[in-house]
Amino acid sequence: MSEPAPLFSVIIPSKDRPVAIRRCVESLVQLVSCAPPFEVIVVDDGSRVPCASVLQGLSPPFSLQIIRLGHRGVAAARNAGVARARGRWLAFVDDDCVPEPGWLSAFFRELSRAPNCLAGGKVINGLRGNLYSEASQLLVAYLYHAWNGQPYQARFFVGCNMACPRETFLKLGGFDESFLIGGEDRELCRRWRRVGHPLCYVDDAVVRHYHELNLTSFIGQHFRYGRGAWDYRRVCRRDGDYVPLESLGWYFGLLTWPFRRPELSRQESFLISLLLGVAQLANAVGFLSEVVRRAIR
């Protein structure tokens, strides 16, 4: 007798983070007693140490599949996981994240009342003492604050914490696999809104993000985001969508955002504000480098 299909398929792309992927999968055990039935699909995107060997010996109380690909990027990895999914709903989380116990239940409540919704949850920095990780996560928090203010009229969610109906995801063609350096989550959000389906923010669907960064990797991350932003605008131009530049007030709000966070000291706020400025500069350089690279191809 075949096992009944779960309600959720949790998709986790992973590449070269053996400690993180094991921690992420182990953390999902705490969801079992308070979440709808779910399966977990780990997609190994060409890791040097295969995820199958890293996860060997685990006997979780849920179905666990491990798929191994050649290195094709996070968009292709997530799509490969969806291709094997059996759940009515999909939940995406990254390997360096740890969901809180109520994560999947919160998505279940929202998706049950808004069937065609693309839902995004809250992402919290798990490395409180790392100012680079804190700055990177505060940038995402500011984007959510600036762009996702109205219920069911959100504009953007990060791919490390989102959920949606599998059928709608497949009808829209999934993540765009031409995005190799970031931006695939933003582009999916754009396409979701473009067909008239809502994006809804779910504040109590929480994951903690353990993304270890130093100055070099912080700058490199935001440089790649800039390159990905060029790809995003390329696709928007192709579809006739206009992407306006943000106002000076928007950037002023970003740089002052750390000073509005009660959990930060004055010194931390100042240093993180500087890092947010560095991130925007790296983003602009990455964008321009992609313009030049495409022009000379």
N, C-alpha and C positions, 0 to 999 in steps of 0.2 A: 504494500500500500504506500503510495507516494506521500511524502510529507507535505502538509498544507503550506501554501505560499504565505510568507510573512507580509505584514502591512508595510514595513519599511525595508529598504535596502540601503545600508550605510556604505558609501563609496569612499575609499581612502587611497589616493595616489601616494606613492612613496619612492624616493630615490636617495640612496646612500645615507640614510639616517637609521641605522639599526637599533640604537637605544630608543629613539623617539617612536618608531613604529611599534615596537613591543610595548612601550608604555601606553601608547594610544589604544591598542587593541585590548590590553589588560584593563584599561580604565572603563571600557564599555561594559564590563561585567556588572558594574554598579547600576547600570540602567535596567537590567533584566527585570527586577522586582517592581519597577514603577513605570515601565514603558510598554507600548504596544509591541507585539511580536516583530522581531527584526532579524535580518541577516547582515553579515559584514563581508564586503568584498575588498580585499587589498590588491591594488594593482601596482606591481613592481615595475617601475619605468627604467629598467636596465641597471639596477644597483650592482655595485661591485661584489658585495656580499648579498646573495639572493635573500629576499624576504622570507622565502619558504624555510631556509635554514635558521634565520633569526627567530621565527615564530614556532619553530619545531618544539614539540613538548607541551604546547598550550592545549588545553582541553576546555575551551570556553562553552558556556551554556547557550550558545547560539551557533547557527551555521556560519562557518568561516571558509570562504574561498580565497585562494591566492592565485592571481594571474601574473605571468611574467611576460613583459614586452621588451623589444629593443628600445633604446632611449628615443621616445617620440614626443615628449613634452607632456605637461600636465593636462592640457585639454584632451589630447588623444587618450591619456591614461584614464581620465574620468569617463570618457565615452566608452572605452573598452569595459570598464566596470558596469556601466549602465546596460551594455549589451548582454551581460550575464545576470542582470538583476531580475528578481521575481516579484518584488514588492510593488504595491500600488503607488507608493510614494518613494522618492529618492531623498537621501540626506547626504550632503557632502561635507567632509571634514578632512583637514590635512594631517599628515603624520606627526607633525610637531605640535599638535593640539590635544587637549584633554577635555572632553565634554563634562559638564556638571551633571549630576544625577537626573535632573528634571529636563534635560536638553530635548530628548526625543518626544517626551510627553507634551512639551510646550509646542513643538511643531505640529504634533498630532491634533491638538486642540484648534490651532489656527487653520490648518489645511482642511479640517473637517467642516469648518463653517465658510471657508473661502476656497472652493475646489480648484479654481484655475490660478491660484495665487503662487507667485514665487516668493518664498519666505526667507528672510535673513535674520540671524540672531546676533546677540551681543558677543564681541570678542574682547577679552581682557588679557592684558600682558601678564604672563606667568612668571616673568623674570624681573621682579620689582626693583632689584638692585642694578639692573643694566639700563643705563640711560639711553643707549642707542635703541634697544628693544622698546623701551618706554616711549621714546619719540616716534618710532615707526608706528606703534599702536595708537598713539594719540592722534597721529595724522588720519588714520582710519576713523577714529572716533569723531574727529572734526568733520570729515566728509559725511558721515552719517547725520551729524547735527545739522549741517548746512543743506544737505540734499534730501533727507528722509524725514522732514518735519511733519508732513501730513499723513494721516492714516490711509493706507492703500494707494498712496501716491509717491512712494519712495522711488528713487532713481538708481540706486547702486548698492550692491552687496558684494562682499569679498567671498571668493569661492571656498574659503576654509570653514564657512559656517552658513550654509544655505540648504533649503529643502524645497521640493516641488513635486507635483504629480508626474509620474513616469510617462504617461501617455502624452501629456502636453509637451514635455521635454523632447520626446522623440518626434512629435509632429513639427517642432521648430528646428529640428536637425541637430540638437545637442550643442556642445561647445564647438566653436570654430577652430579646427585643428591647424589653421594657418598661423594662429597666434602661438609662437614658440617662446616668447620672452615676457609674457604677462599681458593682461588686458582682456583675456578670454572671458573672465567673469563679468567685467563691465559690459562687454559686447553682448553676452547672453541677456543681461538685464535690459539692454537697449532693445533687443529683438523681442523680448517678452512684452515690453510696454508697447512696442510698435504694432502688435496685433491686438492691442486693447485689453490685455490681461494685467491685473494689478500686481504690484510688488508690495509686500507687507512686512514691516519690521516687528520681530517678536522679541521683546526685551528680556524675557525669562528663558530663552533658548541660548544658554551661555556656554562658551568654550573658553578655556585658558590656553593662550598661545605661548609656547616656549621656544621662541625663535632667537637663538643666541647670535648677537651681532657685536662687532667692533667697528671702529671708524671706517676701516677699509671696506668691510662687507656692507655696512650701512650705506656708504656712498655708492657702492656697486649695485646694491638693490634698487636704489632710486634712479640710478642711471638706466638700469634695465626697464624700470617702469616708464621712463621717458621714451625709450625706444618702443615699448609696447603702446604708448599713447599715440605714436605716429601710426602704428598699425590700426588702432581704433579709429582714428580720423580717416584713414584710407578707406576702411569699410563703410564709414558713415558717408563719405563723399560718393562712393559707389552706389549707395542706396538713396542718394539725394537728401540725406539728413544733414542739417546744419548744426555744428558744435560751437557754441559761442565761447569766447574767452571769458574767464572769470574776472570780476571787477577788482580794482585796487582794494576796495573794502573787504572783499573775500580774503585776499592775502593778508590784510591787516588783522582780520579776525583769526586767521590761522596762526599768525605769529604771537598773538595775545592769548590764544586758547589755553596754553599751559598755566597762565596766571589765573585762570578761572577754575582750575582743578584743585579742590580743597585737600586732596591727598598729597599734593606736592609742596615741598618747602619752597621758599623764595629762591634759593640758590638753584634748586632743581628746575624750577620754572624758567629761570633765566637761561640755563644751559640747554634745556630742551627747546626753548624758543630759537636759540642759535642753531641747533641741529635741524629744526624744521626749515629754517632758511637755507641751510646747506642742502637739505633734501630737495627743495625746490630748484636750487641751482643745478644739482646733479640731474634732476629730471629734465630741465631745459637743455642741458648739454647732451643728454641721451637722445632727446627728441631731435636736436639739430644734427647729431651724428648720424641718425637714421635717414634724415633728409639728404645729407651728403652721400651716404652709402648707396642709397637708392638712385641718386642722380648719376653716379659714375658706374653703375652696373651695366 
